[in-house]
Amino acid sequence: MDRSTLLSLIGSFELTHFDNSYELAVEVDHGTFTAQEVSYADCDGKPITALLLKPSHIDASLPHSAIIACHQHAGEYEIGKEEPAGLVGDGSNAFALPLLEAGYVVFCPEHIGFGSRQVPSLDGSGREAERWLFIEELLKGRTLLGKALHDLARGLAVLSAIPGVDSSRIGIAGHSMGGLMAFWFALFENRIRAVASSCGIGPLRLLQQQKLNHTFNMYLPGILDHGDIEDLFSLLAPTPLYLTFGADDPIFPKEGSHLLCTRAKEAYEAAGAIDALITEITDDGHGYTAEKQKKSVEFFNRWL
C-alpha cells in the first residue's frame, strides 16, 4: 500500500485553508501544572476546543517539546479531552501527568462525537450518534477517520503556533481509540517526530473473522483491497514508534498483536531504523498501565 492510495481511501477533503488563529481561556492552576482551553476552527471551520497543559516547573518563555495526548473511547461519550489530564474519568488513564512531570507541554484535543463535540441523537445513545457521524462523512465522500485526522492537523497547526512550544519537537500518544488516532496521525502527518500507541490497532481481517466491532473511525472503505494494518508500518518507518499491547486484551486478539509486532520489526529493519522501534506484548489486558506510561516518557525523552 502506498501513501497516495492511503490518502485516497481517507476521503475527499477540500483543501480549505484556515489561519492558525486561536483563543486561550483563563489559565487554571492545578498545582503541578496549569490548564487552558484552546479554541480554534476544525477542518470544516467549525468551533473546536482542546486543553493545553503546561508543567508548573518549566520556564514557559522558552520553547519546549510537546505531546498531543489523544483520549480513549470506552463508550464514554460524555468524557473527552480532560481524561488524559486526570480531571475526569479513569484516573489510571491520566497519561498526560507523567509527561507533564517530565517537562513536556501537553495538548489534549477532543475527537468529534465526544465531550463538548457530542452529537445529540434520537435515542440518546452515543453509539447511535457515532454511527450517524460515520454515515454523514460517507455521504460526503469522506470517512470519519479522515475527519478526525484533518481535525488533528488543525490542532497541530495551532499547537505549533503557541508560544513556548518547539514546533520541531512534537510527538503524539494515546490509548485504545487514542492509540489508534496516534498511530494514524503519525502516518498522516510527517511533522510528528515520535508516536506511542497503546492497545489501539489490530489486523482488520482478523477482527472481522472474530466479529470484534470497534470504533467507527477504525474503518476505511476498500482498505482490504490494498492491504491491512500490518502493511502500514513501511509507510511509518523510520518515525520512532513505541507500540504496546496486552496479551489478555479482549478486543485485540493476541495473534493479531504478534503479527503487528513482527511486521513492524520487518519494516523498521528494512528502513535501517530498528533502534527507533519498541514493540511489546505484556501480560495484562486493555490498559495503559503506569509502567507503560513510564516507558512512553523514556521513549519521548530519547527522540524529542
C-alpha positions in Angstrom: 0.0 0.0 0.0 1.4 3.4 -0.9 0.8 6.8 0.6 -1.3 8.2 -2.3 -3.7 5.1 -2.0 -4.0 5.6 1.7 -4.9 9.3 1.3 -7.5 8.5 -1.3 -9.1 5.9 1.0 -9.3 8.5 3.8 -11.7 10.5 1.6 -12.1 13.6 -0.5 -11.4 16.6 1.8 -11.4 20.1 0.2 -8.1 21.9 0.8 -9.8 24.8 2.5 -7.1 26.9 4.3 -7.7 28.5 7.7 -5.3 30.6 9.5 -3.7 29.4 12.8 -5.7 31.8 15.0 -6.8 30.6 18.3 -8.1 31.9 21.7 -6.8 30.9 25.1 -9.1 30.8 28.1 -8.0 31.8 31.6 -5.3 29.6 32.9 -6.3 27.3 35.7 -3.8 26.3 38.3 -3.8 22.5 39.2 -0.7 22.7 41.4 1.9 20.8 39.4 0.5 22.0 36.1 -1.7 24.7 34.6 -4.6 24.1 32.1 -6.1 26.3 29.5 -8.9 25.7 27.0 -7.8 26.5 23.4 -10.5 27.4 21.0 -9.9 27.2 17.2 -11.6 26.0 14.0 -11.8 22.4 12.9 -11.1 21.2 9.3 -14.6 22.4 8.4 -14.3 25.8 10.0 -16.5 24.8 13.0 -15.5 25.7 16.6 -13.4 23.1 18.5 -11.6 23.2 21.8 -8.6 21.4 23.2 -6.8 21.5 26.6 -3.3 23.0 26.8 -1.4 21.7 29.8 1.9 23.2 31.0 4.1 21.9 33.8 4.4 24.4 36.6 8.2 23.8 37.0 9.2 24.9 33.5 10.2 28.3 32.1 7.2 28.9 29.8 9.2 31.7 27.9 11.5 29.0 26.4 10.4 26.5 23.7 9.6 23.0 24.9 8.8 19.7 23.4 5.1 18.9 23.2 2.9 15.8 23.1 -0.5 15.5 21.6 -2.5 13.3 24.0 -5.4 11.5 22.4 -8.2 10.4 24.7 -9.8 6.9 24.6 -13.3 5.8 23.6 -14.5 3.3 26.3 -18.1 4.1 25.3 -18.0 7.2 27.5 -19.0 9.8 25.0 -19.5 12.5 27.7 -15.8 12.3 28.5 -13.2 13.7 26.2 -10.1 15.9 26.4 -10.0 16.2 30.2 -9.4 12.5 30.9 -5.7 12.3 29.9 -5.1 15.2 32.3 -6.8 13.3 35.2 -9.5 15.9 35.6 -12.4 13.4 34.8 -12.9 9.8 34.1 -10.5 6.9 34.7 -7.5 8.1 36.8 -5.4 5.2 35.6 -5.6 6.6 32.1 -4.3 10.1 33.0 -1.1 9.5 30.9 -0.6 13.3 30.5 0.5 13.6 34.1 3.9 11.7 33.8 4.6 13.6 30.6 4.0 16.9 32.4 6.2 15.8 35.3 8.9 15.1 32.7 8.6 18.7 31.4 6.5 18.3 28.3 3.8 20.7 27.2 0.7 18.5 26.5 -2.1 19.3 24.1 -5.3 17.3 24.6 -7.7 17.6 21.6 -11.3 16.4 21.7 -12.4 13.9 19.0 -15.7 14.5 17.2 -18.6 12.8 19.0 -17.1 13.1 22.5 -17.2 15.6 25.3 -18.2 19.1 24.1 -18.4 17.6 20.5 -21.1 15.2 21.2 -23.9 15.0 18.6 -27.5 14.6 20.1 -29.2 11.5 18.7 -32.8 10.4 18.6 -32.5 7.6 21.2 -29.9 9.2 23.4 -27.2 6.6 22.6 -23.8 7.9 21.9 -23.1 4.9 19.7 -26.0 5.9 17.5 -24.6 9.4 17.3 -21.2 8.0 16.4 -22.8 5.9 13.6 -24.7 9.0 12.3 -21.3 10.8 12.1 -19.8 7.9 10.2 -22.7 7.9 7.7 -22.6 11.7 7.4 -18.9 11.5 6.3 -19.6 8.7 3.9 -22.3 10.7 2.2 -19.8 13.5 1.6 -17.3 11.1 0.1 -15.2 11.2 3.2 -14.6 9.0 6.2 -14.9 9.5 10.0 -11.2 8.6 10.3 -10.3 11.2 7.7 -12.4 13.8 9.5 -10.6 13.1 12.8 -7.1 13.2 11.1 -7.8 16.6 9.5 -9.1 18.0 12.8 -5.9 16.8 14.5 -4.0 18.6 11.7 -5.7 21.8 12.6 -4.8 21.2 16.3 -1.2 20.6 15.3 -1.1 23.8 13.4 -2.4 25.7 16.4 -0.1 23.9 18.9 2.9 24.8 16.7 1.9 28.5 16.8 1.6 28.7 20.6 4.5 30.4 22.4 6.6 28.1 24.5 6.2 25.2 22.0 9.0 23.9 19.9 7.2 23.1 16.6 10.1 20.8 15.5 9.7 18.5 18.6 6.1 17.4 18.7 5.1 13.8 19.5 1.7 12.0 19.9 0.5 9.4 22.3 -2.8 7.7 23.1 -4.5 4.6 24.5 -7.3 2.5 22.8 -9.1 4.8 20.4 -6.4 7.3 21.3 -3.7 4.8 20.4 -5.5 4.3 17.0 -5.5 8.0 16.4 -1.9 8.4 17.4 -0.8 5.7 15.0 -2.8 7.0 12.1 -1.9 10.7 12.7 1.8 9.8 12.6 1.2 8.2 9.2 -0.8 11.2 8.0 1.3 14.0 9.3 5.1 13.9 8.8 5.7 16.7 11.3 5.1 14.2 14.2 8.5 13.2 15.5 7.6 10.2 17.6 4.5 8.2 18.4 3.4 6.0 21.4 0.4 3.8 20.7 -1.2 1.6 23.4 -3.8 -1.0 22.6 -5.1 0.9 19.6 -4.7 -1.2 16.4 -5.2 -4.7 15.1 -5.4 -6.5 11.7 -8.8 -5.7 10.3 -9.3 -9.2 8.7 -8.7 -10.9 12.0 -11.1 -8.5 13.8 -13.8 -9.3 11.2 -13.1 -13.0 11.4 -13.6 -12.9 15.2 -16.6 -10.5 14.9 -15.0 -7.8 17.1 -16.6 -4.4 16.5 -14.6 -1.3 17.1 -14.9 2.5 17.0 -16.3 3.7 13.6 -13.1 5.7 12.9 -11.1 2.4 12.6 -12.6 1.7 9.1 -11.8 2.9 5.6 -13.9 1.6 2.8 -11.9 -0.6 0.4 -8.7 -0.8 2.5 -8.6 -4.6 2.4 -8.3 -4.4 -1.4 -4.9 -2.9 -0.9 -3.6 -4.5 2.3 -4.2 -4.4 6.1 -2.9 -2.6 9.1 0.3 -4.6 9.2 1.2 -3.3 5.8 1.3 0.3 7.0 4.5 0.1 9.0 6.6 0.5 5.9 4.9 3.9 5.5 5.5 5.0 9.1 9.2 3.9 9.3 11.6 5.4 10.3 9.4 7.6 12.6 10.2 6.5 16.2 7.4 4.2 17.4 6.5 2.7 20.8 3.8 0.0 20.1 2.4 -1.8 23.1 -0.4 -4.4 23.6 -1.8 -6.6 26.3 -1.8 -10.4 25.9 -5.2 -10.6 27.5 -6.8 -7.7 25.7 -10.4 -8.9 24.9 -10.8 -6.6 21.9 -7.4 -7.1 20.2 -6.5 -10.8 19.9 -3.0 -11.8 20.9 -2.3 -13.4 17.5 -3.0 -10.1 15.8 -0.8 -8.2 18.1 2.1 -10.7 17.4 1.6 -10.2 13.7 1.8 -6.4 14.0 4.9 -6.6 16.2 6.6 -8.9 13.7 5.7 -6.8 10.6 6.7 -3.6 12.4 10.1 -5.1 13.1 10.5 -6.1 9.5 9.5 -2.7 8.2 11.9 -0.8 10.6 14.7 -3.2 9.8 14.2 -2.6 6.1 14.3 1.1 6.7 17.5 0.8 8.8 15.7 2.2 11.8 15.2 -0.8 14.1 16.6 1.3 17.0 13.6 3.6 16.6 11.1 0.9 17.3 9.8 -0.6 20.6 7.2 -3.4 20.4 5.8 -5.4 23.3 3.0 -7.7 24.3 2.7 -7.6 28.1 1.0 -9.9 30.5 -2.1 -7.7 31.1 -5.2 -6.6 29.3 -6.6 -3.5 27.7 -4.8 -0.8 29.7 -2.2 2.0 29.5 -0.5 0.9 32.7 1.7 3.0 34.9 4.7 1.0 33.6 3.8 1.7 30.0 3.3 5.3 30.7 6.8 5.4 32.3 8.2 3.7 29.2 6.4 6.3 27.0 8.2 9.1 28.8 11.5 7.4 28.4 10.8 6.9 24.8 9.9 10.5 24.1 12.9 11.7 26.1 15.1 9.8 23.7 13.5 11.1 20.5 12.3 14.6 21.4 
